[in-house]
């Protein structure tokens, strides 16, 4: 019998047991995957392989069926593919260094399991702060698509702030003189304000549809993460002008979603909010504050530049792309291209899997963006 097990969110105890004592983030939790299932993003599975004292646990969302004829081709039966939850997921390993023989056996079992399930391709965002690429050796490719930023919270608070870009501390002090304050919202009193501010921000930056969530999502997220979800808000004259959600797990403190009112942009309140969140996370014993990356994957990304103003410690953000049935994958992509041609549109360059790519008008010069976070 194969040592590979498939665990569902219906058995959170087994899911947690499989994660074990290895470092993992809230993006790996069964509750977070159950939320993705509720949103119709796929059926969550934790593929857990053990051999001796070593183990690898890989969470994925199975999406299907993909009806081959949906893109205009001949129906060859139902297929599915796999992806990751919104955020930074990827494999969780019991040890930083897993023997090559164990990695090879894990890969062989995973490939057999996914092939039996008729999974055409796999895409996953990987976690920039966890050693994961080695566990995926021989299974597709893991290209670096951008950088992310973190702050080492084990350093003294004044040392942390010494890494700020010149002018950041002065601008935060100016906000204080202008009467702007930042509060930790322990009672979710500002959660509704956060939703309004976040959506206003997404509209302002022209964010893709995937970055907008129904209002019920935030309540479900609060219930799913419980004390692992944290809300911060900046107030000016008693009114919230910026707000953000953070997630925490096993020493990781993650910036998740956030934004500022259009009218508050001249004040730049997010600098104060990030600074306050950093201090709070330090006081509560977290090891690292991960601010995440930019919005486009380009070196000149303004969001990434904003975040590197707090720290010059950056990490490779990689994605995992794996095609298990190349002929089926090519046929799906060809059918998608034929359908696009009839509609006068084209796929977004660089998107994987290509047959699921969003479409853009043929006249639009689109920039290749993979898995923006």
C-alpha positions as CSV (number, residue, x, y, z in Angstrom):
1,X,0.0,0.0,0.0
2,X,1.3,3.5,-0.9
3,X,2.4,5.6,2.0
4,X,0.6,8.6,0.3
5,X,-2.6,9.6,2.1
6,X,-5.3,12.0,0.9
7,X,-6.7,14.1,3.8
8,X,-9.8,16.3,3.4
9,X,-11.0,19.3,5.5
10,X,-13.7,17.0,6.9
11,X,-10.9,15.6,9.1
12,X,-9.1,18.6,10.5
13,X,-7.5,16.5,13.2
14,X,-5.7,14.3,10.6
15,X,-4.8,17.4,8.6
16,X,-3.1,19.0,11.7
17,X,-1.4,15.8,12.5
18,X,0.0,15.6,9.0
19,X,1.3,19.2,9.2
20,X,3.1,18.0,12.4
21,X,5.7,20.2,14.1
22,X,7.1,21.5,10.8
23,X,6.9,25.2,10.2
24,X,3.7,26.2,8.3
25,X,1.6,29.3,7.9
26,X,-2.2,30.0,8.2
27,X,-2.5,29.4,4.4
28,X,-1.8,25.7,5.1
29,X,-4.6,25.4,7.7
30,X,-7.6,23.1,7.1
31,X,-9.9,25.9,8.1
32,X,-8.5,28.2,5.4
33,X,-8.8,25.5,2.8
34,X,-12.4,24.8,3.9
35,X,-13.1,28.5,3.3
36,X,-11.8,28.1,-0.2
37,X,-14.1,25.1,-0.7
38,X,-17.0,27.2,0.4
39,X,-16.1,29.8,-2.2
40,X,-16.2,27.2,-4.9
41,X,-12.5,27.3,-5.6
42,X,-12.1,23.5,-5.6
43,X,-12.0,20.4,-3.4
44,X,-9.2,20.6,-0.9
45,X,-6.8,17.8,-0.4
46,X,-3.7,17.4,1.7
47,X,-1.4,14.9,0.1
48,X,0.6,13.4,2.9
49,X,3.7,11.2,2.3
50,X,5.7,9.6,5.2
51,X,8.8,7.5,5.1
52,X,10.5,6.8,8.4
53,X,11.0,10.1,10.3
54,X,10.5,12.2,7.2
55,X,7.2,13.6,5.8
56,X,6.0,15.9,3.1
57,X,2.4,17.4,3.2
58,X,1.2,19.2,0.1
59,X,-2.2,21.1,0.1
60,X,-4.0,21.5,-3.2
61,X,-7.4,22.5,-4.5
62,X,-8.7,20.1,-7.2
63,X,-10.8,21.9,-9.8
64,X,-12.9,20.0,-12.2
65,X,-14.2,18.6,-14.3
66,X,-12.6,20.4,-17.3
67,X,-14.9,19.5,-20.2
68,X,-12.6,19.3,-23.1
69,X,-15.4,20.3,-25.5
70,X,-15.9,23.5,-23.5
71,X,-13.2,25.2,-25.7
72,X,-14.7,23.9,-28.9
73,X,-12.8,20.6,-29.3
74,X,-14.0,17.0,-29.3
75,X,-15.1,15.7,-26.0
76,X,-12.3,13.3,-24.7
77,X,-13.8,12.8,-21.3
78,X,-13.6,14.8,-18.0
79,X,-10.3,16.1,-16.7
80,X,-9.4,18.3,-13.7
81,X,-6.5,20.3,-12.6
82,X,-5.1,21.5,-9.3
83,X,-4.2,24.9,-7.8
84,X,-3.4,26.5,-4.5
85,X,-5.4,28.7,-2.1
86,X,-5.1,32.5,-2.3
87,X,-1.8,33.3,-0.6
88,X,1.4,31.5,0.0
89,X,1.0,27.7,0.3
90,X,3.2,24.9,-1.1
91,X,4.6,21.8,0.6
92,X,5.3,21.5,4.3
93,X,8.3,19.4,5.1
94,X,9.2,17.7,8.4
95,X,12.9,18.6,7.9
96,X,14.6,21.4,6.0
97,X,16.7,18.7,4.2
98,X,14.8,15.7,3.0
99,X,16.8,12.8,1.5
100,X,16.7,12.6,-2.3
101,X,15.3,9.1,-2.1
102,X,12.3,10.3,0.0
103,X,11.7,13.2,-2.4
104,X,11.8,10.9,-5.4
105,X,9.4,8.4,-3.7
106,X,7.1,11.3,-2.8
107,X,7.1,12.6,-6.3
108,X,6.4,9.2,-7.8
109,X,3.5,8.6,-5.5
110,X,2.1,12.0,-6.1
111,X,2.3,11.7,-9.8
112,X,0.6,8.3,-9.8
113,X,-2.2,9.7,-7.5
114,X,-2.8,12.8,-9.6
115,X,-2.7,10.8,-12.9
116,X,-5.3,8.4,-11.5
117,X,-7.4,11.5,-10.7
118,X,-6.9,12.7,-14.3
119,X,-5.3,15.9,-13.2
120,X,-3.9,17.7,-16.3
121,X,-1.8,20.3,-14.6
122,X,-0.8,21.7,-11.2
123,X,-0.2,25.3,-10.2
124,X,0.7,26.5,-6.8
125,X,2.1,29.7,-5.2
126,X,5.0,28.8,-3.0
127,X,5.8,30.3,0.4
128,X,8.9,32.6,0.2
129,X,9.9,31.9,3.8
130,X,9.8,28.1,3.7
131,X,12.2,25.6,2.1
132,X,9.9,24.0,-0.5
133,X,11.6,23.8,-4.0
134,X,13.7,20.8,-3.0
135,X,10.6,18.8,-2.2
136,X,9.2,19.4,-5.7
137,X,12.4,18.2,-7.5
138,X,11.6,16.6,-10.8
139,X,7.9,17.8,-10.8
140,X,7.7,20.5,-13.3
141,X,9.3,23.9,-12.7
142,X,9.5,26.5,-9.9
143,X,10.4,29.8,-11.5
144,X,11.0,33.0,-9.5
145,X,8.4,35.5,-10.6
146,X,9.0,38.4,-8.1
147,X,10.3,39.3,-4.7
148,X,8.6,39.7,-1.3
149,X,9.7,41.6,1.8
150,X,10.0,40.7,5.5
151,X,11.1,42.1,8.8
152,X,13.1,40.1,11.3
153,X,11.2,40.6,14.5
154,X,13.9,38.9,16.6
155,X,15.9,42.1,16.3
156,X,15.4,44.9,18.8
157,X,12.6,47.3,17.9
158,X,15.0,50.2,17.3
159,X,17.2,48.0,15.0
160,X,14.1,47.1,13.1
161,X,13.2,50.7,12.5
162,X,16.8,51.5,11.5
163,X,16.2,49.5,8.3
164,X,13.4,51.9,7.3
165,X,14.1,54.0,4.1
166,X,15.2,57.5,4.8
167,X,12.1,59.7,5.4
168,X,9.8,56.9,6.6
169,X,10.2,57.6,10.3
170,X,9.8,61.3,9.8
171,X,6.6,60.8,7.8
172,X,5.2,58.5,10.6
173,X,6.0,61.2,13.2
174,X,4.3,63.8,11.0
175,X,1.2,61.7,10.9
176,X,1.2,61.6,14.7
177,X,1.5,65.4,14.9
178,X,-1.5,65.6,12.5
179,X,-3.6,63.6,14.9
180,X,-3.6,60.3,13.1
181,X,-3.7,57.2,15.4
182,X,-3.5,53.5,14.8
183,X,-5.4,50.9,16.8
184,X,-5.5,47.2,17.1
185,X,-9.1,46.2,16.6
186,X,-9.5,43.4,19.0
187,X,-13.3,43.4,18.7
188,X,-13.6,43.7,14.9
189,X,-15.3,47.0,15.4
190,X,-13.7,48.3,12.2
191,X,-14.2,45.2,10.0
192,X,-17.0,46.8,8.0
193,X,-14.9,49.9,7.5
194,X,-12.0,47.7,6.4
195,X,-14.2,46.2,3.7
196,X,-15.3,49.6,2.4
197,X,-11.7,50.9,2.4
198,X,-10.3,47.8,0.8
199,X,-12.8,47.8,-2.0
200,X,-12.3,51.5,-2.6
201,X,-8.6,50.8,-2.9
202,X,-9.0,47.9,-5.3
203,X,-11.2,50.0,-7.5
204,X,-8.7,52.8,-7.5
205,X,-5.8,50.6,-8.6
206,X,-7.9,48.8,-11.2
207,X,-7.5,45.4,-9.5
208,X,-8.6,42.2,-11.2
209,X,-11.9,40.6,-10.2
210,X,-10.1,37.9,-8.1
211,X,-9.2,40.6,-5.6
212,X,-12.8,41.5,-4.8
213,X,-14.6,39.3,-2.3
214,X,-18.3,39.1,-1.2
215,X,-18.9,40.6,2.2
216,X,-19.7,37.2,3.6
217,X,-16.2,36.1,2.9
218,X,-14.8,38.4,5.6
219,X,-17.1,37.0,8.3
220,X,-16.2,33.4,7.1
221,X,-12.5,34.3,7.3
222,X,-12.9,35.6,10.8
223,X,-14.7,32.4,11.8
224,X,-12.1,30.2,10.1
225,X,-9.0,31.9,11.5
226,X,-10.4,33.0,14.9
227,X,-7.6,34.5,17.0
228,X,-5.2,34.1,14.1
229,X,-6.9,37.0,12.2
230,X,-5.9,40.6,13.2
231,X,-7.4,43.9,12.2
232,X,-5.6,47.2,12.4
233,X,-7.1,50.6,11.6
234,X,-5.8,54.2,11.2
235,X,-8.1,56.9,12.5
236,X,-8.1,60.6,11.7
237,X,-10.6,62.8,13.5
238,X,-12.3,59.7,14.7
239,X,-12.8,58.2,11.2
240,X,-11.0,55.2,9.8
241,X,-8.9,56.2,6.9
242,X,-6.8,53.0,6.4
243,X,-7.2,49.4,7.6
244,X,-5.6,46.0,7.1
245,X,-6.0,42.4,7.9
246,X,-3.2,40.2,9.1
247,X,-2.9,36.5,9.7
248,X,-0.6,34.8,12.1
249,X,0.6,31.2,12.7
250,X,3.6,29.6,14.2
251,X,5.7,32.7,14.5
252,X,4.7,34.1,11.1
253,X,2.8,37.4,11.0
254,X,1.5,38.0,7.5
255,X,0.0,41.1,5.9
256,X,-3.0,39.8,4.1
257,X,-5.2,42.6,2.7
258,X,-5.3,46.3,3.2
259,X,-5.9,49.8,1.8
260,X,-6.5,53.5,2.4
261,X,-9.3,55.9,1.6
262,X,-8.8,57.9,-1.6
263,X,-9.1,61.1,0.4
264,X,-6.4,60.0,2.8
265,X,-3.7,59.3,0.2
266,X,-1.9,62.7,0.8
267,X,-1.4,61.5,4.4
268,X,0.0,58.1,3.5
269,X,-1.5,56.4,6.6
270,X,-0.4,52.9,5.6
271,X,3.1,53.7,6.8
272,X,1.9,54.2,10.3
273,X,-0.4,51.1,10.1
274,X,2.5,48.9,9.0
275,X,4.8,50.3,11.7
276,X,2.1,49.8,14.4
277,X,1.5,46.2,13.2
278,X,5.2,45.5,13.4
279,X,5.5,46.8,16.9
280,X,2.4,44.8,18.0
281,X,3.7,41.6,16.4
282,X,7.1,42.0,18.1
283,X,5.5,42.5,21.5
284,X,3.5,39.3,21.0
285,X,6.4,37.2,20.2
286,X,6.2,36.6,16.5
287,X,9.5,35.8,14.7
288,X,8.9,37.4,11.3
289,X,6.6,40.0,9.7
290,X,6.0,39.1,6.1
291,X,4.8,42.1,4.2
292,X,4.4,40.2,0.9
293,X,5.2,41.4,-2.5
294,X,4.0,43.8,-5.2
295,X,1.0,43.7,-7.5
296,X,2.6,43.2,-10.9
297,X,5.8,41.2,-10.6
298,X,7.8,44.0,-12.3
299,X,10.9,45.4,-10.6
300,X,9.4,48.9,-10.7
301,X,6.2,47.8,-8.9
302,X,5.1,50.7,-6.7
303,X,3.6,48.4,-4.0
304,X,6.9,46.5,-3.7
305,X,8.8,49.7,-3.5
306,X,6.5,50.8,-0.7
307,X,7.2,47.6,1.2
308,X,11.0,47.7,0.8
309,X,10.8,51.0,2.5
310,X,10.4,49.0,5.7
311,X,13.1,46.5,5.1
312,X,15.7,45.5,2.6
313,X,15.3,41.8,3.4
314,X,13.7,40.3,0.4
315,X,12.9,36.7,-0.7
316,X,12.2,34.9,-3.9
317,X,8.6,34.4,-4.6
318,X,8.3,31.3,-6.7
319,X,5.4,29.4,-8.3
320,X,5.1,25.8,-9.2
321,X,4.0,24.7,-12.6
322,X,3.6,21.1,-13.6
323,X,2.0,19.5,-16.6
324,X,1.1,15.8,-16.1
325,X,-0.6,15.1,-19.4
326,X,1.2,17.2,-22.1
327,X,-0.9,16.1,-25.0
328,X,-4.1,16.9,-23.2
329,X,-2.7,20.2,-22.0
330,X,-1.7,21.2,-25.6
331,X,-5.1,20.3,-26.9
332,X,-6.9,22.3,-24.3
333,X,-4.6,25.3,-25.0
334,X,-5.2,25.0,-28.8
335,X,-9.0,24.8,-28.3
336,X,-8.8,27.9,-26.0
337,X,-6.8,29.7,-28.7
338,X,-9.4,28.8,-31.4
339,X,-12.2,30.1,-29.2
340,X,-10.3,33.3,-28.5
341,X,-9.8,33.9,-32.2
342,X,-13.5,33.5,-32.9
343,X,-14.3,36.0,-30.1
344,X,-11.6,38.5,-31.1
345,X,-9.6,38.2,-27.8
346,X,-6.4,36.6,-26.6
347,X,-5.1,35.0,-23.5
348,X,-3.1,36.9,-21.0
349,X,0.6,36.3,-21.7
350,X,2.5,34.2,-19.1
351,X,-0.6,32.8,-17.4
352,X,-0.6,29.2,-16.3
353,X,-2.4,27.0,-17.0
354,X,-2.9,28.7,-20.4
355,X,-6.3,27.2,-21.0
356,X,-7.6,28.9,-17.9
357,X,-6.1,32.3,-18.8
358,X,-8.2,35.5,-18.5
359,X,-8.8,37.1,-21.8
360,X,-7.8,40.5,-23.0
361,X,-8.7,42.4,-26.2
362,X,-6.3,41.7,-29.0
363,X,-5.4,45.4,-29.1
364,X,-4.4,45.5,-25.5
365,X,-0.7,45.3,-24.7
366,X,-0.9,43.1,-21.6
367,X,2.1,42.6,-19.2
368,X,2.8,39.0,-18.2
369,X,1.8,38.5,-14.6
370,X,1.8,35.2,-12.9
371,X,0.0,34.6,-9.7
372,X,0.0,38.1,-8.3
373,X,-0.5,38.2,-4.6
